[in-house]
Amino acid sequence: MTGMRIASGLPDETEQLVQQTIGAAIEVHRHLGPGYIEPIYGRALCHEFGLRGIAYQAEKPITVPYKDIRIPGQRLDVVVGEKVILELKAVEAISPIHEAQILSYLKSTGIRVGLIINFKVMQLKQGVRRFVL
């Protein structure tokens, strides 16, 4: 997937980070294949980020804005380089509620780009959905 440029309006640095993230996920899927639960893929992906020198934070806590307060208690699966939110799945199909979830995370954090990565597919490119605010 390297070299593909999607007209997203994102800075080149962020776009490059998205591509590096997808590349790392492809490597994990290439080694593990489909069939494991989400936490296995999450740990493997974070290990792959470490091997590649990509900054990340797993299970990052965030607060959700509501009127004049911020409500704690929500966690993001992975945030890559403080610029890309990852929602990891191992499900038959991505549903509208998964899409609503990542969009809510983007709105709550102010981060502009998120990926849903579903590892329960035969080829990972079928399991990656990109969202940009």
TAHUUR-V273718 format. One record per helix or strand of 3 or more residues. SS is the DSSP state (h for helix, s for strand). FROM is the first residue (numbers start at 1). LEN is the number of residues. If there is no record, write none. Layout:
# TAHUUR-V273718
ss = [SS;SS]
from = [FROM;FROM]
len = [LEN;LEN]
This chain:
# TAHUUR-V273718
ss = [h;h;s;s;s;h;s;h;s]
from = [12;38;56;69;84;96;113;124;128]
len = [21;15;11;12;6;14;6;4;5]
